[in-house]
Structure formats: C-alpha cells, structure tokens
Amino acid sequence: MLKPPICRVGGKSRLRKTIIEMMPDHKCYIELFFGAGWVYFGKQPSKTEIINDIDKELINLYKMIKYHAPEIERQLEFEFSGRDIFEEYKHLNLEYLTEINRAVRFLYTITQSFAGKGCVYGYSTVGKPSQHIFYKNVLDELSERLKNTYAENLDFTRIIDKYDREYSFFFCDPPYFETCGYGNKFEEEEHIILRDKLKNIKGKFLLTINDHVKVREWYNGFNIKEVQVNYSVGKEKKSRGKYKELIITNYD
Ligand SMILES: C[S@@+](CC[C@H](N)C(=O)[O-])C[C@H]1O[C@@H](n2cnc3c(N)ncnc32)[C@H](O)[C@@H]1O
C-alpha cells in the first residue's frame, strides 16, 4: 500500500483496509472528496479512476506529482524545517508562481504545519521537527500510480453527474457533519444534497462519516455499519481518542 505525500484532517489511514475490503466490483472508481487519498493510494488500480477535490491547490499538487515529480523533488532537496521559511512560503503570491512552484509551496506548508492545515508552523516540546520535506525518490512511485487517473477540481455534485454509470463506484468521504471544515461551506444543506444525489445514482457508493443521529436519519434505509476509529489530530487531549464512524453503502 502506498502512503500519501501529505496528511489531511479526517484522512482515512486507519480505516482504509476495511473500506477497500468492502468495495464492490466496478469498472470506474471515483473518489469525490480526495484529501490525502489514503484509500486510493492503498487499493489496486481500477480500470478507470477519477480523483476529485474542491481544493484547487490540493488537486494542483497531484497533477504536478503526476507530470513533474522529479522537479518537485529537486526544488525541495535542500529545504529544511523553519518558521521563517514556513512564513515565506505561506505568504507567497500564488499569482506569480508556476504550477510546479505552487505544488512545492503547498507541500512545504502542509507538511510543516500543525495538523497539516498549512496555517501555523508546526512545532513540539516533545518531538522532532517534521522530516517530511525530503521527497527524494518518494514521489516517483506516486507519479506512476497517478499516471492513468483523471484529476478533477469540481464540486462533488458535478462529478456525480459526469461519472455516474451502472459500473461506477463512488467512494465518498465528505467533511464530517458539525466538525471542523476545509475552508468552504459544508453544512447540513450540502450533506442533504449529497444524500439526495447518492440516493438516485445508477452506480454504487460507499460513504464514510461521523456517527451522528441526523446522519443515521438521512441514510435510513441504506446499509449502515458502525466502526470505531482512533484519532490523534489535536494538541489537546480532548481531541484524541476513539470515535464512532459510519460506513454507509447502497449495496450488500
Ligand atoms: C474528510 S476529507 C477527505 C479525506 C480523504 N479521504 C483522506 O483519506 O485523506 C474531505 C475533503 O473534501 C473536500 N471538499 C469539501 N467540500 C467539497 C466539495 N463541495 N466538493 C468536493 N470536495 C470537497 C475537502 O477539501 C477535503 O479535502
């Protein structure tokens, strides 16, 4: 199983084996909310694959890894962890950067920030500086994996409309209901739109989401499996621990 180049809040590192085992037969694999892509990087390639995320910089990163991995590795080869460098990268004007430069900036700020959010320089009183900027010989494998994959940067509704067929399988890992977001609005309204779309697809779907009484109501009638997951995202003790998550499918 490959490891993604970045981490993302809500990433499916701990659940990916279970999710992969639950996938139905399909010809076209679509990941609507890609993030770090733990499931995609863990599974065997499908005949046709689409990865999608609304985050423009995130999708640009995967496109650049796909086409220009050696140049990204070269630009990061002598880079190191530092608060001043982090601030410099963070405040670069995207308008003046090439797509490769933007990918390098994104990789640096995500890997060197607290919880991979790209906002605040990540440091610790009990650990070492993040070593994860050294991508030499790492990105090649990911580039090879991405070679035959479409990378889209659209709202999930448009991707469902474009790619839904009887042989399609949608893996959906939307932002959790009533928890931290990703810079764009994803509230009850968007969750209901997603549910209504999934209700009417020709293909199959598997959705992962936090266990919430409203979520259970929305997906009443679908197959709902409860799983326990360990989280360790926050500095605070209260943001670590075991949480219940739901895996919802429209197939047995
Ligand atoms: C829970 S994360 C996905 C984590 C991913 N499964 C992983 O393993 O890293 C949710 C993702 O949905 C994306 N997102 C939020 N709103 C979206 C929308 N309307 N359409 C598509 N993607 C969206 C966010 O940018 C974020 O990367």
The ligand as a Gaussian input file, in Angstrom:
#p B3LYP/6-31G(d) Opt

LIG

0 1
 C      -12.540000      14.195000       5.048000
 S      -11.591000      14.978000       3.805000
 C      -11.163000      13.631000       2.777000
 C      -10.049000      12.829000       3.379000
 C       -9.545000      11.708000       2.480000
 N      -10.495000      10.646000       2.336000
 C       -8.232000      11.169000       3.002000
 O       -8.044000       9.962000       3.191000
 O       -7.326000      11.990000       3.214000
 C      -12.792000      15.855000       2.907000
 C      -12.301000      16.571000       1.646000
 O      -13.454000      17.098000       0.969000
 C      -13.062000      18.256000       0.265000
 N      -14.298000      19.011000      -0.058000
 C      -15.000000      19.850000       0.751000
 N      -16.094000      20.315000       0.112000
 C      -16.110000      19.742000      -1.124000
 C      -16.995000      19.819000      -2.242000
 N      -18.087000      20.595000      -2.211000
 N      -16.724000      19.077000      -3.353000
 C      -15.595000      18.307000      -3.398000
 N      -14.698000      18.222000      -2.369000
 C      -14.955000      18.914000      -1.250000
 C      -12.107000      18.952000       1.216000
 O      -11.248000      19.841000       0.519000
 C      -11.370000      17.756000       1.852000
 O      -10.138000      17.510000       1.212000

